[in-house]
Amino acid sequence: MVLALLRAGPGLAQEQQKPVEILVDPGPGKHEESRRVVLPPEGPERDAFMQEFIRVDARGNETFVGSRSLSAHEFYTRTGHPDLAARADERTRQRVWMIAGSAVTLAASVTAGVIVLSNAQSLSDPACFVGATNVAYNDCVDRNNKTTTMGAGIILAGVVVSASLFTAALLIPEMVTTPEETVHLAVEHNRALARKHGAPQAQLELLPAIGPGYQGLTARLAF
């Protein structure tokens, strides 16, 4: 899960009371600087920002605003990528058609199978008891078994094909970006949204650097 963490100054109490930035957790071994979003000043602007802030569940590649889940189309539209929204819509249409095909296949196979079963040779037919031997009856049994097997096979095949289509439809992801790409789009959107609501721009920080045989300053671009 990509979490929204609140950060602030040195003290924990101060950090909880006056957060100054949101850090989208990059996960183990990831560089956190690229996912940091500075908050707007406290007040109505920050409240407005938090109502539109997008968070990402990287495990499920899902996006949310607050507790509301965003569709792939809405996410890509919000982040300013209509081309990705169009691709997501195409995948959604593929899922709908495959699910519809699954339902039609199941209905058609069950109907056809029932029709075949209803036409199976009746073992109570008087023609099955003609003659003094069991030849006629055995022939009726054979025809009944063949028709019953055929009808059951049609239904079973339809169920298998229908289930395969339905499963394949559910496996088509609506999101057309990888979880890492989704997080990147969300961070870029959140940064632009924060600037819109008055968050400070990126700043260049000079930090002391001390190493073997070296003393000086290093620059860091802070967002």
Residue frames as qw, qx, qy, qz and C-alpha x, y, z in Angstrom:
[[0.000, 0.889, 0.457, 0.000, 0.00, 0.00, 0.00],
 [0.370, 0.365, -0.042, 0.853, 1.38, 3.44, -0.87],
 [0.351, -0.678, -0.553, 0.335, 0.77, 5.41, 2.28],
 [0.092, 0.813, 0.035, 0.574, 0.34, 9.11, 2.91],
 [0.653, -0.365, -0.399, 0.531, 2.70, 10.02, 5.73],
 [0.051, -0.969, -0.083, -0.225, 2.76, 13.40, 7.44],
 [0.726, -0.029, -0.206, 0.656, 6.17, 14.90, 8.18],
 [0.106, -0.975, -0.082, -0.176, 7.29, 18.02, 9.94],
 [0.069, 0.826, -0.461, 0.316, 10.07, 19.38, 12.08],
 [0.235, 0.397, -0.836, 0.296, 12.25, 17.69, 14.66],
 [0.303, -0.087, 0.745, -0.587, 9.65, 16.87, 17.31],
 [0.019, -0.267, -0.941, -0.208, 6.99, 14.21, 16.99],
 [0.063, 0.659, 0.602, -0.447, 4.35, 16.37, 18.68],
 [0.115, 0.614, -0.170, -0.762, 5.17, 19.25, 16.39],
 [0.016, 0.121, -0.832, -0.542, 5.16, 16.84, 13.43],
 [0.032, 0.450, 0.892, 0.004, 1.66, 15.66, 14.28],
 [0.050, 0.736, 0.414, -0.533, 0.34, 19.18, 14.87],
 [0.252, 0.831, -0.134, -0.476, 1.92, 21.04, 11.97],
 [0.765, 0.097, 0.527, 0.357, 2.78, 18.76, 9.07],
 [0.093, 0.730, -0.239, -0.633, 4.57, 20.50, 6.23],
 [0.349, 0.419, -0.684, -0.484, 4.76, 17.76, 3.63],
 [0.918, 0.030, 0.257, -0.301, 3.27, 14.48, 2.53],
 [0.014, -0.512, 0.825, 0.239, 5.61, 11.64, 1.68],
 [0.912, 0.153, -0.132, -0.358, 4.28, 8.85, -0.49],
 [0.663, -0.480, 0.573, 0.035, 6.06, 5.86, 0.98],
 [0.483, 0.592, -0.550, -0.337, 8.41, 4.52, -1.73],
 [0.991, -0.062, -0.075, -0.091, 8.83, 1.15, -0.05],
 [0.743, -0.504, 0.316, 0.307, 12.04, -0.67, 0.92],
 [0.626, -0.097, 0.459, 0.623, 15.10, 0.34, -1.02],
 [0.327, 0.730, 0.435, 0.413, 13.37, 3.14, -2.91],
 [0.316, 0.065, -0.110, 0.940, 14.48, 6.77, -3.04],
 [0.048, -0.681, -0.667, 0.298, 11.95, 8.82, -1.11],
 [0.095, -0.433, 0.041, 0.895, 12.89, 12.28, -2.41],
 [0.074, -0.041, -0.648, -0.757, 11.14, 11.69, -5.73],
 [0.300, -0.494, -0.776, -0.253, 7.81, 11.08, -3.99],
 [0.230, -0.411, -0.492, 0.732, 7.66, 14.00, -1.60],
 [0.011, 0.672, 0.475, 0.568, 4.81, 16.51, -1.89],
 [0.149, -0.012, -0.386, 0.910, 4.93, 19.79, 0.03],
 [0.038, -0.664, -0.737, 0.120, 1.65, 20.77, 1.67],
 [0.038, 0.693, 0.192, 0.694, -0.02, 24.14, 1.16],
 [0.017, -0.286, 0.497, -0.819, -0.18, 26.46, 4.19],
 [0.030, -0.341, -0.876, 0.340, -2.57, 25.50, 6.95],
 [0.299, 0.356, 0.185, -0.866, -6.11, 26.69, 6.41],
 [0.722, 0.457, 0.268, -0.444, -8.76, 26.44, 3.68],
 [0.501, 0.644, -0.508, -0.274, -6.20, 25.89, 0.90],
 [0.014, -0.336, 0.936, -0.101, -4.70, 22.87, 2.62],
 [0.552, 0.186, 0.682, -0.441, -8.16, 21.49, 3.36],
 [0.686, 0.583, -0.038, -0.434, -9.09, 21.87, -0.31],
 [0.310, 0.575, -0.746, -0.130, -5.86, 20.14, -1.33],
 [0.236, -0.181, 0.921, -0.250, -6.46, 17.20, 1.00],
 [0.673, 0.340, 0.440, -0.487, -9.94, 16.70, -0.46],
 [0.725, 0.626, -0.155, -0.242, -8.41, 16.17, -3.93],
 [0.137, -0.638, 0.756, 0.048, -5.17, 14.46, -2.94],
 [0.890, 0.200, -0.319, -0.258, -4.75, 11.14, -4.79],
 [0.439, -0.522, 0.726, -0.092, -3.30, 8.15, -2.95],
 [0.667, 0.363, -0.578, -0.298, -2.27, 4.86, -4.52],
 [0.835, -0.281, 0.456, -0.125, -2.49, 1.24, -3.43],
 [0.217, 0.634, -0.671, -0.317, 0.59, -0.02, -5.29],
 [0.343, -0.110, 0.932, -0.041, -0.16, -3.67, -4.54],
 [0.476, 0.508, 0.710, -0.112, -3.51, -3.55, -6.30],
 [0.230, 0.083, 0.405, 0.881, -2.56, -0.66, -8.61],
 [0.100, -0.754, -0.632, -0.148, -5.65, 1.19, -7.37],
 [0.187, 0.235, -0.118, 0.947, -6.14, 4.90, -6.77],
 [0.265, -0.680, -0.665, 0.159, -8.28, 6.76, -4.26],
 [0.004, -0.487, 0.085, -0.869, -9.42, 10.23, -3.31],
 [0.541, -0.369, 0.394, -0.645, -10.17, 9.99, 0.37],
 [0.526, -0.076, 0.828, -0.180, -11.94, 6.66, 0.82],
 [0.727, 0.545, 0.191, -0.372, -13.47, 6.73, -2.67],
 [0.641, -0.088, 0.619, 0.446, -11.93, 4.48, -5.29],
 [0.300, 0.651, -0.234, -0.657, -11.21, 6.09, -8.66],
 [0.879, 0.380, 0.289, 0.016, -11.88, 4.32, -11.93],
 [0.648, -0.077, 0.352, 0.671, -8.95, 4.09, -14.34],
 [0.272, 0.672, 0.404, 0.558, -10.67, 6.60, -16.64],
 [0.273, -0.943, -0.156, -0.113, -11.17, 9.12, -13.83],
 [0.673, -0.565, 0.161, 0.450, -7.62, 8.75, -12.55],
 [0.565, 0.101, 0.396, 0.717, -6.00, 9.34, -15.93],
 [0.095, 0.798, 0.376, 0.461, -8.38, 12.21, -16.65],
 [0.445, -0.887, -0.086, 0.093, -7.57, 13.86, -13.31],
 [0.628, -0.487, 0.298, 0.528, -3.85, 13.52, -13.93],
 [0.259, 0.785, -0.201, -0.526, -4.15, 15.04, -17.40],
 [0.140, -0.299, 0.863, 0.382, -3.59, 11.98, -19.60],
 [0.717, 0.315, 0.134, -0.608, -6.60, 11.56, -21.93],
 [0.555, 0.422, -0.673, -0.246, -4.61, 9.12, -24.08],
 [0.093, 0.140, -0.938, 0.303, -4.24, 6.76, -21.14],
 [0.486, 0.188, 0.498, -0.693, -7.90, 7.29, -20.25],
 [0.698, 0.386, -0.276, -0.536, -8.85, 6.22, -23.80],
 [0.427, 0.300, -0.853, -0.002, -6.70, 3.07, -23.51],
 [0.163, -0.008, 0.825, -0.542, -8.32, 2.27, -20.16],
 [0.632, 0.282, 0.182, -0.699, -11.76, 2.69, -21.73],
 [0.629, 0.364, -0.594, -0.346, -10.78, 0.24, -24.46],
 [0.208, 0.156, -0.932, 0.253, -9.82, -2.33, -21.87],
 [0.391, 0.136, 0.583, -0.699, -13.10, -1.74, -20.05],
 [0.696, 0.341, -0.164, -0.610, -14.99, -2.37, -23.29],
 [0.473, 0.300, -0.824, -0.088, -13.02, -5.57, -23.81],
 [0.062, -0.028, 0.868, -0.492, -14.02, -6.76, -20.34],
 [0.548, 0.250, 0.312, -0.735, -17.68, -5.89, -20.94],
 [0.677, 0.364, -0.433, -0.472, -17.76, -7.73, -24.28],
 [0.358, 0.233, -0.899, 0.096, -16.06, -10.81, -22.84],
 [0.230, 0.073, 0.756, -0.608, -18.40, -10.93, -19.85],
 [0.645, 0.329, 0.063, -0.687, -21.38, -10.51, -22.20],
 [0.587, 0.360, -0.669, -0.279, -19.98, -13.27, -24.42],
 [0.070, 0.142, -0.928, 0.338, -19.60, -15.47, -21.36],
 [0.455, 0.203, 0.544, -0.675, -23.27, -14.99, -20.45],
 [0.677, 0.406, -0.220, -0.572, -24.47, -15.59, -24.02],
 [0.412, 0.340, -0.842, -0.075, -22.34, -18.73, -24.35],
 [0.123, -0.021, 0.877, -0.463, -23.66, -20.14, -21.09],
 [0.568, 0.308, 0.331, -0.687, -27.28, -19.40, -21.99],
 [0.639, 0.437, -0.430, -0.465, -26.94, -20.83, -25.51],
 [0.299, 0.277, -0.912, 0.053, -25.19, -24.02, -24.36],
 [0.270, 0.081, 0.791, -0.543, -27.71, -24.69, -21.59],
 [0.635, 0.380, 0.109, -0.664, -30.62, -24.13, -23.99],
 [0.586, 0.423, -0.615, -0.316, -29.11, -26.37, -26.65],
 [0.121, 0.210, -0.941, 0.237, -28.25, -29.05, -24.10],
 [0.437, 0.165, 0.625, -0.625, -31.74, -29.04, -22.63],
 [0.683, 0.414, -0.161, -0.580, -33.26, -29.36, -26.10],
 [0.466, 0.356, -0.803, -0.105, -31.03, -32.35, -26.88],
 [0.070, -0.079, 0.893, -0.437, -31.84, -33.97, -23.52],
 [0.562, 0.243, 0.377, -0.695, -35.55, -33.47, -24.05],
 [0.725, 0.420, -0.326, -0.438, -35.29, -35.38, -27.34],
 [0.070, -0.379, 0.919, -0.079, -33.60, -38.38, -25.76],
 [0.535, -0.098, -0.763, -0.349, -35.18, -41.75, -26.45],
 [0.600, -0.389, 0.308, -0.628, -37.81, -42.49, -23.83],
 [0.072, 0.207, -0.972, 0.086, -37.31, -45.88, -22.18],
 [0.421, 0.265, 0.707, -0.502, -41.04, -46.12, -21.63],
 [0.469, 0.392, -0.374, -0.698, -41.76, -45.97, -25.36],
 [0.886, 0.078, 0.358, -0.284, -43.82, -49.05, -26.39],
 [0.728, 0.605, -0.318, -0.048, -41.43, -49.53, -29.33],
 [0.005, 0.629, -0.737, 0.247, -38.75, -50.46, -26.82],
 [0.536, -0.162, 0.756, -0.338, -40.71, -53.57, -25.81],
 [0.786, 0.394, -0.191, -0.436, -41.44, -55.02, -29.26],
 [0.658, 0.355, -0.664, 0.005, -40.54, -58.69, -29.65],
 [0.880, -0.420, -0.215, -0.046, -39.84, -61.43, -27.24],
 [0.749, -0.006, -0.215, 0.627, -36.16, -60.51, -26.78],
 [0.312, -0.801, -0.165, 0.483, -34.47, -57.49, -25.23],
 [0.537, 0.181, 0.342, 0.750, -32.98, -56.30, -28.52],
 [0.033, 0.763, 0.356, 0.538, -35.44, -53.45, -28.96],
 [0.495, -0.855, -0.149, 0.045, -35.09, -52.34, -25.35],
 [0.692, -0.360, 0.158, 0.605, -31.29, -52.43, -25.47],
 [0.394, 0.423, 0.356, 0.734, -31.39, -50.35, -28.63],
 [0.200, -0.878, -0.279, -0.332, -33.57, -47.76, -26.83],
 [0.649, -0.695, -0.013, 0.308, -31.12, -47.68, -23.93],
 [0.639, -0.018, 0.258, 0.724, -28.19, -47.09, -26.29],
 [0.182, 0.628, 0.343, 0.674, -29.96, -44.25, -28.06],
 [0.419, -0.872, -0.227, -0.111, -30.99, -42.73, -24.73],
 [0.705, -0.509, 0.065, 0.489, -27.42, -42.88, -23.41],
 [0.524, 0.214, 0.301, 0.767, -25.94, -41.32, -26.55],
 [0.015, -0.761, -0.322, -0.563, -28.41, -38.44, -26.57],
 [0.561, -0.812, -0.153, 0.050, -28.07, -37.84, -22.83],
 [0.709, -0.298, 0.131, 0.626, -24.28, -37.85, -23.10],
 [0.367, 0.429, 0.323, 0.760, -24.40, -35.41, -26.01],
 [0.217, -0.849, -0.288, -0.388, -26.75, -33.03, -24.19],
 [0.658, -0.711, -0.042, 0.244, -24.70, -33.10, -20.98],
 [0.676, -0.039, 0.209, 0.705, -21.52, -32.60, -23.03],
 [0.193, 0.661, 0.296, 0.662, -22.97, -29.50, -24.72],
 [0.420, -0.875, -0.156, -0.184, -23.91, -28.00, -21.35],
 [0.759, -0.496, 0.072, 0.415, -20.53, -28.86, -19.80],
 [0.579, 0.229, 0.244, 0.744, -18.61, -27.42, -22.76],
 [0.005, -0.797, -0.259, -0.546, -20.65, -24.23, -22.56],
 [0.588, -0.803, -0.080, 0.046, -19.97, -23.89, -18.83],
 [0.754, -0.251, 0.156, 0.586, -16.22, -24.36, -19.37],
 [0.401, 0.434, 0.283, 0.756, -16.04, -21.84, -22.23],
 [0.222, -0.859, -0.256, -0.385, -18.23, -19.37, -20.36],
 [0.674, -0.702, -0.023, 0.229, -16.12, -19.63, -17.20],
 [0.688, -0.024, 0.203, 0.696, -12.93, -19.21, -19.24],
 [0.198, 0.638, 0.279, 0.689, -14.24, -16.06, -20.91],
 [0.423, -0.863, -0.186, -0.205, -15.42, -14.63, -17.60],
 [0.751, -0.509, 0.050, 0.418, -12.10, -15.36, -15.89],
 [0.571, 0.212, 0.246, 0.754, -10.13, -13.88, -18.79],
 [0.012, -0.802, -0.272, -0.532, -12.28, -10.74, -18.61],
 [0.566, -0.821, -0.078, 0.011, -11.59, -10.29, -14.90],
 [0.769, -0.285, 0.154, 0.551, -7.85, -10.69, -15.53],
 [0.414, 0.590, 0.214, 0.660, -7.76, -7.74, -17.95],
 [0.340, -0.470, -0.345, 0.738, -6.45, -4.80, -15.87],
 [0.198, 0.910, 0.356, 0.077, -8.22, -1.50, -16.43],
 [0.253, -0.874, 0.241, 0.337, -5.08, 0.37, -15.39],
 [0.800, 0.572, -0.034, 0.174, -2.70, 0.71, -18.34],
 [0.157, 0.776, -0.495, 0.359, 0.28, 1.83, -16.22],
 [0.654, -0.028, -0.676, 0.337, 2.45, -0.19, -13.87],
 [0.512, -0.749, -0.378, 0.182, 2.13, 0.51, -10.13],
 [0.512, -0.334, 0.023, 0.791, 5.38, 2.53, -10.27],
 [0.132, 0.277, 0.405, 0.861, 4.08, 4.61, -13.18],
 [0.323, -0.721, -0.545, -0.281, 0.75, 5.10, -11.42],
 [0.535, -0.647, -0.255, 0.479, 2.52, 6.40, -8.30],
 [0.388, -0.089, 0.207, 0.894, 4.60, 8.77, -10.46],
 [0.056, -0.504, -0.501, -0.701, 1.48, 10.18, -12.13],
 [0.458, -0.752, -0.474, -0.014, -0.22, 10.59, -8.75],
 [0.540, -0.477, -0.117, 0.683, 2.79, 12.39, -7.25],
 [0.240, 0.121, 0.319, 0.909, 3.05, 14.77, -10.21],
 [0.237, -0.644, -0.535, -0.493, -0.66, 15.50, -9.94],
 [0.544, -0.708, -0.390, 0.227, -0.44, 16.06, -6.19],
 [0.478, -0.264, 0.014, 0.838, 2.53, 18.42, -6.58],
 [0.050, 0.328, 0.399, 0.855, 0.70, 20.50, -9.19],
 [0.410, -0.692, -0.534, -0.260, -2.38, 20.51, -6.98],
 [0.572, -0.566, -0.290, 0.518, -0.31, 21.61, -3.98],
 [0.318, -0.051, 0.154, 0.934, 1.24, 24.49, -5.96],
 [0.142, -0.535, -0.531, -0.641, -2.24, 25.51, -7.11],
 [0.528, -0.750, -0.384, -0.109, -3.24, 25.84, -3.47],
 [0.114, -0.938, 0.202, -0.259, -0.17, 27.85, -2.48],
 [0.893, -0.338, 0.100, 0.278, 2.50, 25.29, -1.57],
 [0.138, -0.826, 0.391, 0.381, 6.05, 26.65, -1.83],
 [0.751, 0.582, -0.295, -0.108, 8.07, 25.84, -4.94],
 [0.929, -0.021, -0.161, 0.333, 11.12, 23.60, -5.01],
 [0.206, -0.943, 0.258, -0.036, 14.08, 24.94, -3.08],
 [0.732, 0.410, -0.444, 0.315, 17.82, 24.30, -3.39],
 [0.666, -0.736, 0.108, -0.053, 19.36, 23.33, -0.06],
 [0.449, 0.620, -0.576, 0.286, 23.08, 23.39, 0.70],
 [0.873, -0.477, -0.004, -0.103, 24.13, 20.70, 3.16],
 [0.170, -0.755, 0.633, 0.009, 27.54, 20.12, 4.79],
 [0.968, 0.183, -0.170, -0.033, 29.39, 17.09, 3.44],
 [0.262, -0.740, 0.616, -0.066, 32.34, 15.56, 5.26],
 [0.989, 0.140, -0.046, -0.024, 34.31, 12.59, 4.02],
 [0.795, -0.317, 0.205, 0.474, 37.83, 11.17, 4.02],
 [0.454, -0.110, 0.307, 0.830, 40.05, 13.98, 2.81],
 [0.011, 0.429, 0.479, 0.766, 37.08, 16.15, 1.88],
 [0.035, -0.550, -0.581, 0.599, 34.98, 18.86, 3.51],
 [0.024, -0.034, -0.366, -0.930, 32.45, 21.05, 1.71],
 [0.500, 0.278, 0.357, -0.738, 28.84, 21.50, 0.73],
 [0.139, 0.181, 0.892, 0.391, 26.44, 19.41, -1.32],
 [0.379, 0.065, -0.076, -0.920, 23.30, 20.66, -2.99],
 [0.127, 0.284, 0.949, -0.048, 19.90, 19.01, -2.66],
 [0.282, -0.192, -0.351, -0.872, 16.76, 19.98, -4.50],
 [0.080, 0.237, 0.835, -0.490, 13.91, 19.91, -1.99],
 [0.214, -0.384, -0.596, -0.672, 10.25, 19.88, -2.98]]
